[in-house]
Amino acid sequence: MIISEPISAKNWFPNNNHPSDKATYSFHISVAEHYQVAANGLPVSIVDHGSKKTHTFIARDPMASYLATIAIGHYDIEHYTTKEDIPVYNYFFKGASEEDKKSLQDYPQMLTFFSDKFGPYPFESAGNIVNSEKSILALETQTRPVLGKGSSHSVIVHELAHQWFGDYVSLKHWNELWLKESFSRYSEALWQEHLKGKETMAQWIKLQFESLMGIQLLPKTGYAELLDFLQIKEVFLSKQQATQIIHTATHNKTNPDELKAALKLVPEQGLSNRNLGTILAPVSIEYIRLTFSEYNRFMSLVEGKSDKEITESLKEKPLIDFDSLINAMAEAPNEVKNKDQMYSPGVYTRGALALHSLRLKVGDETFFNILKDWFIHYGNQSASSENFINTAEKISGQDLHQFFDHWLDKPIIPDMPEYGLFKENYR
């Protein structure tokens, strides 16, 4: 299996590793006769040489070098044609069960949905390569995304949306990665909105915004592993400290009977902070949801600090303040300057929220017309952020430079008042 993003394509064929340099491809892959082969484009022939076979794939649509792939192995091949006459080739690992294949059963509907939203599917074939191992790793390899076993609908949708965003319209520069990643991330939400309605989108927006605000979701159990990972020393907590921890976890809305039951479980000599799950188990919360300051207080209590010690520590300069945290968590999408920033939450999530904010500003019909015009004018080419801004202004008839400046360039992410989402509420 070959996956090349961002610059590994040079390791298997000559190219300049730049996303804007697109070409058509022919693959001729000779393997032992018992292997199957998957690659980009259409499978056009298999020539038998006795102990070997040569598999030929033709990708007639221009493709950036990092999107090229070859997979050699044992596959169950599923082939069908959609109602839009798109040939689909899915390569499942050999022996894949019906349950394993179930994750792709809605793929034709996804193709139809995004073809309606963005414009016709842009290539002459579609499909996926599904590996035998579960993996969060997936890649948008053109016409044939690579997926792990049991990939979620969100992952499948994300890689499918890349066929438009990143593959059909490619990047002019790597530092404008938001033009493909945030669009594909937002497509995950569009699919859920399509299935379940507008309220699902509102929930998704809130969850994504809060993920950039430093909201911490902590479990009720498993603190031995968590505290070891954070290199927090073992201490023994008194009933008073246990009470403070429980109140912080429930935002001071602890049920008195649950608190009483929990405190009975604190040994006379104190409770090890590794055994926090013992006193949190009786509390009727699914998980612990904490803002930036609440998380700092909670972890200080878990370390065994007193209220006086916590107050004094807050007077000192913290390791990171809230604004610095937000700047790091939701870095401006256009601020990518090195490989460590390329696949950051700012590129994926802040960019996706920017797209939804644009949709709110110009309206649904205009928003999707912007996307369709984007593909009409830049399909099979490469484009920049400035190209997208110009497209949005042309179709909407609005001056959007200040809007995009706030979302793509300013250090601090804007609020989203339409959903009651304000940064100040998360300090």
QUIDA-V553112 format. One record per pair of residues at least 24 apart in sequence whose ideal C-beta (glycine too) atoms are under 8 Angstrom apart, sorted by sequence separation. I is the first residue (numbers start at 1). GAP is how many residues later the second one is. D is the distance in whole Angstrom. If there is no record, write none. Layout:
i | gap | d
I | GAP | D
I | GAP | D
This chain:
i | gap | d
30 | 24 | 5
31 | 24 | 7
104 | 24 | 6
239 | 24 | 5
242 | 24 | 5
258 | 24 | 5
259 | 24 | 8
29 | 25 | 7
30 | 25 | 8
83 | 25 | 7
86 | 25 | 6
142 | 25 | 5
159 | 25 | 7
258 | 25 | 5
370 | 25 | 5
28 | 26 | 6
29 | 26 | 5
82 | 26 | 5
104 | 26 | 7
140 | 26 | 6
158 | 26 | 5
161 | 26 | 4
258 | 26 | 6
276 | 26 | 7
369 | 26 | 5
370 | 26 | 7
28 | 27 | 8
29 | 27 | 8
40 | 27 | 7
84 | 27 | 7
140 | 27 | 6
157 | 27 | 8
158 | 27 | 7
160 | 27 | 8
161 | 27 | 8
239 | 27 | 5
27 | 28 | 8
28 | 28 | 5
29 | 28 | 8
40 | 28 | 6
80 | 28 | 8
84 | 28 | 7
128 | 28 | 7
238 | 28 | 8
255 | 28 | 8
27 | 29 | 7
39 | 29 | 8
40 | 29 | 6
82 | 29 | 6
83 | 29 | 7
158 | 29 | 7
237 | 29 | 7
242 | 29 | 6
254 | 29 | 7
255 | 29 | 7
273 | 29 | 5
293 | 29 | 8
366 | 29 | 6
26 | 30 | 7
27 | 30 | 4
39 | 30 | 6
82 | 30 | 7
100 | 30 | 7
157 | 30 | 6
158 | 30 | 6
273 | 30 | 7
292 | 30 | 5
362 | 30 | 7
366 | 30 | 5
26 | 31 | 7
27 | 31 | 8
38 | 31 | 8
39 | 31 | 5
84 | 31 | 6
128 | 31 | 8
157 | 31 | 5
218 | 31 | 8
245 | 31 | 7
249 | 31 | 7
273 | 31 | 7
25 | 32 | 8
26 | 32 | 6
27 | 32 | 8
38 | 32 | 7
39 | 32 | 7
238 | 32 | 6
25 | 33 | 8
26 | 33 | 8
37 | 33 | 7
38 | 33 | 4
236 | 33 | 6
237 | 33 | 6
246 | 33 | 6
250 | 33 | 6
292 | 33 | 6
362 | 33 | 8
25 | 34 | 4
37 | 34 | 7
96 | 34 | 7
154 | 34 | 5
157 | 34 | 5
236 | 34 | 3
237 | 34 | 5
245 | 34 | 7
246 | 34 | 7
249 | 34 | 7
358 | 34 | 7
362 | 34 | 4
24 | 35 | 6
37 | 35 | 6
86 | 35 | 6
236 | 35 | 6
237 | 35 | 8
250 | 35 | 6
361 | 35 | 8
24 | 36 | 6
36 | 36 | 8
84 | 36 | 7
89 | 36 | 6
91 | 36 | 7
96 | 36 | 8
236 | 36 | 6
237 | 36 | 6
249 | 36 | 7
362 | 36 | 7
24 | 37 | 7
35 | 37 | 5
36 | 37 | 7
38 | 37 | 7
84 | 37 | 7
87 | 37 | 8
88 | 37 | 7
89 | 37 | 8
90 | 37 | 5
91 | 37 | 7
93 | 37 | 6
126 | 37 | 7
154 | 37 | 8
235 | 37 | 8
236 | 37 | 8
242 | 37 | 5
246 | 37 | 6
361 | 37 | 7
24 | 38 | 6
25 | 38 | 6
35 | 38 | 6
36 | 38 | 6
86 | 38 | 8
87 | 38 | 5
88 | 38 | 5
89 | 38 | 4
90 | 38 | 5
91 | 38 | 5
92 | 38 | 5
93 | 38 | 6
94 | 38 | 8
153 | 38 | 7
234 | 38 | 6
235 | 38 | 5
23 | 39 | 6
24 | 39 | 7
35 | 39 | 7
36 | 39 | 4
86 | 39 | 7
87 | 39 | 7
88 | 39 | 5
90 | 39 | 8
91 | 39 | 7
93 | 39 | 4
234 | 39 | 6
249 | 39 | 5
361 | 39 | 8
22 | 40 | 4
23 | 40 | 7
34 | 40 | 8
86 | 40 | 5
90 | 40 | 7
123 | 40 | 6
140 | 40 | 8
234 | 40 | 6
22 | 41 | 6
29 | 41 | 6
31 | 41 | 5
36 | 41 | 7
122 | 41 | 6
232 | 41 | 7
249 | 41 | 8
22 | 42 | 5
23 | 42 | 8
121 | 42 | 7
122 | 42 | 6
248 | 42 | 8
358 | 42 | 8
361 | 42 | 7
21 | 43 | 7
25 | 43 | 6
27 | 43 | 7
29 | 43 | 7
118 | 43 | 8
251 | 43 | 8
20 | 44 | 7
21 | 44 | 7
82 | 44 | 8
103 | 44 | 8
123 | 44 | 8
140 | 44 | 7
19 | 45 | 5
42 | 45 | 7
119 | 45 | 7
122 | 45 | 8
123 | 45 | 7
358 | 45 | 7
18 | 46 | 8
43 | 46 | 7
110 | 46 | 7
114 | 46 | 7
118 | 46 | 5
122 | 46 | 4
227 | 46 | 6
248 | 46 | 6
357 | 46 | 8
18 | 47 | 8
19 | 47 | 7
103 | 47 | 6
106 | 47 | 7
110 | 47 | 6
114 | 47 | 6
227 | 47 | 6
17 | 48 | 6
103 | 48 | 6
16 | 49 | 8
17 | 49 | 7
100 | 49 | 6
103 | 49 | 7
107 | 49 | 7
111 | 49 | 7
248 | 49 | 6
249 | 49 | 7
15 | 50 | 4
100 | 50 | 7
103 | 50 | 7
110 | 50 | 6
114 | 50 | 7
223 | 50 | 7
224 | 50 | 4
248 | 50 | 5
354 | 50 | 8
357 | 50 | 7
38 | 51 | 8
223 | 51 | 6
224 | 51 | 8
334 | 51 | 6
13 | 52 | 8
104 | 52 | 7
223 | 52 | 7
38 | 53 | 4
91 | 53 | 8
96 | 53 | 8
103 | 53 | 7
107 | 53 | 8
223 | 53 | 4
245 | 53 | 7
248 | 53 | 6
354 | 53 | 4
75 | 54 | 8
223 | 54 | 6
353 | 54 | 8
354 | 54 | 7
10 | 55 | 8
13 | 55 | 7
36 | 55 | 7
89 | 55 | 7
222 | 55 | 7
9 | 56 | 4
93 | 56 | 7
221 | 56 | 4
245 | 56 | 5
351 | 56 | 8
9 | 57 | 5
220 | 57 | 6
244 | 57 | 5
245 | 57 | 7
350 | 57 | 7
351 | 57 | 8
357 | 57 | 7
8 | 58 | 7
12 | 58 | 8
71 | 58 | 5
219 | 58 | 8
360 | 58 | 6
7 | 59 | 7
9 | 59 | 6
221 | 59 | 7
357 | 59 | 7
6 | 60 | 6
69 | 60 | 7
220 | 60 | 4
221 | 60 | 7
241 | 60 | 6
353 | 60 | 7
4 | 61 | 7
5 | 61 | 5
61 | 61 | 7
220 | 61 | 6
4 | 62 | 5
5 | 62 | 8
61 | 62 | 5
4 | 63 | 8
61 | 63 | 7
220 | 63 | 7
241 | 63 | 7
244 | 63 | 8
350 | 63 | 5
353 | 63 | 7
4 | 64 | 6
60 | 64 | 6
4 | 65 | 7
220 | 65 | 7
237 | 65 | 8
2 | 66 | 8
3 | 66 | 6
220 | 66 | 8
2 | 67 | 5
220 | 67 | 7
232 | 67 | 7
237 | 67 | 6
1 | 68 | 8
2 | 68 | 5
219 | 68 | 6
220 | 68 | 7
235 | 68 | 7
236 | 68 | 8
1 | 69 | 8
2 | 69 | 7
218 | 69 | 7
219 | 69 | 7
230 | 69 | 8
235 | 69 | 4
1 | 70 | 5
69 | 70 | 8
217 | 70 | 5
218 | 70 | 4
232 | 70 | 7
233 | 70 | 7
1 | 71 | 8
217 | 71 | 7
232 | 71 | 6
1 | 72 | 8
69 | 72 | 4
216 | 72 | 8
217 | 72 | 6
218 | 72 | 7
67 | 73 | 7
68 | 73 | 7
114 | 73 | 7
117 | 73 | 7
216 | 73 | 8
217 | 73 | 8
67 | 74 | 5
68 | 74 | 8
215 | 74 | 7
216 | 74 | 5
333 | 74 | 8
334 | 74 | 4
335 | 74 | 7
67 | 75 | 4
69 | 75 | 6
71 | 75 | 7
215 | 75 | 7
227 | 75 | 7
332 | 75 | 8
333 | 75 | 5
334 | 75 | 5
215 | 76 | 6
332 | 76 | 6
69 | 77 | 6
214 | 77 | 7
215 | 77 | 8
218 | 77 | 8
332 | 77 | 5
64 | 78 | 8
113 | 78 | 7
213 | 78 | 8
214 | 78 | 4
332 | 78 | 6
63 | 79 | 5
213 | 79 | 7
216 | 79 | 4
223 | 79 | 8
332 | 79 | 6
218 | 80 | 7
331 | 80 | 8
61 | 81 | 7
110 | 81 | 7
113 | 81 | 6
214 | 81 | 7
42 | 82 | 6
61 | 82 | 8
330 | 82 | 8
41 | 83 | 7
42 | 83 | 5
59 | 83 | 7
330 | 83 | 4
41 | 84 | 6
59 | 84 | 7
327 | 84 | 5
327 | 85 | 6
326 | 86 | 6
326 | 87 | 7
323 | 89 | 7
38 | 91 | 5
326 | 97 | 6
67 | 100 | 6
40 | 101 | 6
40 | 102 | 5
41 | 102 | 6
40 | 103 | 5
64 | 103 | 7
40 | 104 | 6
63 | 104 | 7
322 | 104 | 8
39 | 105 | 7
322 | 105 | 5
38 | 106 | 6
64 | 106 | 5
61 | 107 | 8
64 | 107 | 8
214 | 108 | 7
214 | 111 | 5
214 | 112 | 7
213 | 113 | 7
212 | 114 | 7
214 | 115 | 6
213 | 116 | 8
212 | 117 | 5
211 | 118 | 8
212 | 118 | 4
1 | 128 | 7
1 | 130 | 7
212 | 133 | 6
3 | 134 | 8
5 | 134 | 6
211 | 134 | 7
291 | 134 | 8
292 | 134 | 6
293 | 134 | 6
5 | 135 | 8
291 | 135 | 5
292 | 135 | 6
3 | 136 | 5
291 | 136 | 7
212 | 137 | 6
3 | 138 | 7
211 | 138 | 6
212 | 138 | 6
208 | 141 | 5
212 | 141 | 8
3 | 143 | 6
208 | 144 | 7
209 | 144 | 6
1 | 145 | 7
208 | 145 | 6
22 | 148 | 6
205 | 148 | 7
20 | 150 | 6
19 | 151 | 5
20 | 151 | 7
182 | 151 | 7
205 | 151 | 6
19 | 152 | 4
20 | 152 | 5
19 | 153 | 8
20 | 153 | 7
19 | 154 | 8
19 | 155 | 6
178 | 155 | 4
201 | 155 | 8
177 | 156 | 8
178 | 156 | 7
176 | 157 | 8
176 | 158 | 7
178 | 158 | 8
175 | 159 | 7
177 | 159 | 6
176 | 160 | 8
175 | 161 | 4
174 | 162 | 7
175 | 162 | 7
181 | 162 | 7
185 | 163 | 5
189 | 163 | 7
185 | 164 | 7
177 | 165 | 5
182 | 165 | 6
186 | 165 | 8
177 | 166 | 8
181 | 166 | 5
182 | 166 | 6
185 | 166 | 7
186 | 166 | 4
181 | 167 | 5
182 | 167 | 8
185 | 167 | 4
189 | 167 | 8
6 | 168 | 6
174 | 168 | 7
182 | 168 | 7
183 | 168 | 8
178 | 169 | 5
182 | 169 | 2
183 | 169 | 8
186 | 169 | 5
177 | 170 | 5
178 | 170 | 8
181 | 170 | 7
182 | 170 | 5
186 | 170 | 7
182 | 172 | 7
183 | 172 | 7
178 | 173 | 4
182 | 173 | 6
178 | 176 | 8
212 | 201 | 6
179 | 204 | 7
169 | 205 | 6
179 | 205 | 8
169 | 206 | 6
179 | 206 | 6
168 | 207 | 6
178 | 207 | 7
209 | 207 | 6
176 | 208 | 6
169 | 209 | 5
176 | 209 | 5
179 | 209 | 6
169 | 210 | 6
172 | 210 | 5
209 | 210 | 7
213 | 210 | 6
164 | 211 | 6
168 | 211 | 5
170 | 211 | 7
171 | 211 | 6
172 | 211 | 6
173 | 211 | 7
205 | 211 | 7
210 | 211 | 8
215 | 211 | 7
168 | 212 | 7
169 | 212 | 7
170 | 212 | 4
171 | 212 | 8
172 | 212 | 4
209 | 212 | 5
214 | 212 | 7
169 | 213 | 7
170 | 213 | 8
171 | 213 | 8
206 | 213 | 6
213 | 213 | 4
169 | 214 | 5
205 | 214 | 6
172 | 215 | 8
206 | 215 | 7
205 | 216 | 8
210 | 216 | 7
202 | 217 | 6
178 | 230 | 7
118 | 250 | 8
117 | 251 | 6
119 | 252 | 8
118 | 253 | 5
119 | 253 | 5
122 | 253 | 7
117 | 254 | 7
118 | 254 | 7
119 | 256 | 5
118 | 257 | 6
119 | 257 | 7
122 | 257 | 6
122 | 258 | 8
62 | 318 | 5
61 | 319 | 7
6 | 333 | 7
6 | 336 | 7
22 | 358 | 7
22 | 359 | 8
22 | 360 | 7
20 | 362 | 4
19 | 363 | 7
